[in-house]
Amino acid sequence: MTRSLADVEIKVAPLSNRVVLARFGKDRSVALDTRDAMSEFLQALVQYAFDGKMPEHGDVREIEFGGGEERFVLSIVRTRQDG
C-alpha cells in the first residue's frame, strides 16, 4: 500500500469544529484517520504572520487571502493576559 501526502488534507471536523489532519483513501468524502491539529495550525499561522518571530505585545499583522469576489483579511494581535 502506497501512502502519500496527497492523501492527507487539513480539514475542519464538522462535529467538533476543530482543525484536523485527515487521511483519505479512494473515497475522498470519508476520512480513514483524523488527528486534531488545531494547536499546530494556529501556531503555524502565527509564525507565518510574524515571519517566524515572536511578536511584541500589541503587534498586529493582517493576512489577506482568497481571490475574485471572495477576499478575506485575517488580523492577528498579540495580547497580554492580565491576572
N, C-alpha and C positions, 0 to 999 in steps of 0.2 A: 504494500500500500504506500503510495507516494503522498506526502503531505507537503504543502507549500504555503507561503504567506498569502497567496491568492485565496486560500480557503478561510482566512481569518479576517474579520471585519470588526470595526468599532461600531457599536450599536447602542441604543437606549432600550433597556428592558422595559416592556410595557407595564408589567405588574409592579416592579419596584421603582420605576422611574430613575434608574441608575445607569451610568455608563458602564458597559461591559465589553469584554473581548469575546467574540463568538466565533466558533469554528463550524463551518458548513460542509456538507457533503454534496451529493448530486442535487438534492432538493434545497435550493437557496432560501426557501421560506421557513425552514426548520433548522435551528441550531443543534449541532450534535453535542457541543460543550459550550459553557459560558463561564466567565470569571469576572467578578466585579473589578472594574478598573477605574472607578470614579476618582480615587485619590491620585493615581498616576496620571490620569488625563488632565486633571486640574493643575497638578504640579508642572506638567509639560507645557500647559497653556501659559502659566505664569512665567516660566523660563523663556518661552518663545516671545512673550510680550515685552519682557525686560532684558532681552538679549543675553540671557543666561546669568544675569547679575541679580543679587538680592536688592530689591528696591528699598529706598528710604521710606520712612513713614510719610504718607501724604503723596507719594509719587503716583501719577496716573498715566496709563497708556491706553490708547484706543487701537483696536484691531478692526480693520474693515474687511469684509468678505462677502461673497455672493457674486451675482452677475445679473446683468439685464435689469429687469424690474425688481428683482429680489436682492436688495443690498442690505447689509446689516453692519452695525457698529457695536462692538463689544468694548465696554470700558472696564478696566481693572485698576483698583485703587488699593494700595497697602494701607491698612488702618491699624490703629493701636487699640488693643483690648484693655479697657480700664478694669481695675479691680484685681 
